[in-house]
Amino acid sequence: MGLWEKRDDMIVHEVEPFNAEPPRGELADRVLTPVESFYSRNHGPIPELNPQAWRLRVGGLVDRPLELSLEELHARFTPRTLVATLQCAGNRRAGFIEVRDIPGEIPWGSAATSTAEWTGTSLADVLSVAGLGPHAAHVAFAAPDVSPLANPPQPYGGSITVQKALSGEVLLAWAMNGQPLPAVHGAPVRVVVPGYIGARSVKWVHRITVGQHPSDNYFQATAYRLLLAKTDPPTAGPADGLPLGAVAVNADILRPDDGDTLPAGPVQITGYAFTGDHHSITRVDVSLDGGRSWRPADLDDQISPWAWQHWRTILKLPVGDTEITARAWDTSGATQPESPVPLWNPKGYVNNSWARIRVTGQR
Ligand code: MTE
């Protein structure tokens, strides 16, 4: 096993803070990503918290502030289980970096996306015990990991709207794929916000504050925002650019791998497709001619409204170099844009341009 009990062949972008994704083929053909393959995104050192000493404080615009131990969280609420995909907003940033460099940001490939079965308490259940005040509009999460990358350095945090927080699907999760949540994924308890960028799924959560405004934490107010291409990130302040929440429709090719050499002839192409809040994937198309003609792929069943879907198709690979492209469509009628060029932004978020790999067919 490698660092933090991950696979030996993880692509480790950084050891400290730990940032790693599996080889993309590892995500193919199974809905649940094994914990040892699940990508990990951190902005500071991973805290190893004592579950006995851990407390969750719920305050702000609530009628009854709460302080819950792990035992109380388990005993006072009905546990919920759901399958949800987490996708980092920086997923596929490597495709942006090919357009123009993005200094200081991790060149994530396609595998900063993974899916688990999460078990925990519904945030809505906890908020209903606390009782929301009349001006409650946002629910902020705070964690103890201090990020030196924030300006100024501060513990990690983020927020979601009250509507999302009360939707029932947002979990305070303590188990992942039926096992206790590991430290690297937020033990003893993390937030899981299905359908939203991974940044909102705050790990090691220890404080929930209900307020009138979004969190002023650096990772909500300044980072994880879509800046105009001309903005220099160090000069960006809170509220510059667009905040990110729901995930955009996206797909990628998992097998074959980019750069593979394969026997010419029938080849199976497989990948994932994923879309955000309250939408589902309706179709995935694959092309061998740069998008002049497309073929629909077979979509696996959707096992949860919050999970990705795998897709596959068999195409006839010609001899020589070929570019394979794929694009997904969702129930809002949205599809992926052709090129990353007009999507490029200085922090490199939300590259949902067509999936592209280049392979060589051999006689
Ligand atoms: N929570 C804390 N406390 N600290 C972090 O650095 N990273 C966020 C989110 N929650 C982060 C966090 C980001 S950007 C992502 S994409 C997901 O956690 C990644 O979750 P994972 O490491 O369990 O895959």
Residues whose N, C-alpha, C, O or C-beta is under 5 A from the ligand:
A	BS01	MTE	Y39 S40 R41 N42 H43 G44 Q87 C88 A143 D145 Y156 V184 H185 G198 A199 S201 V202 K203 W204
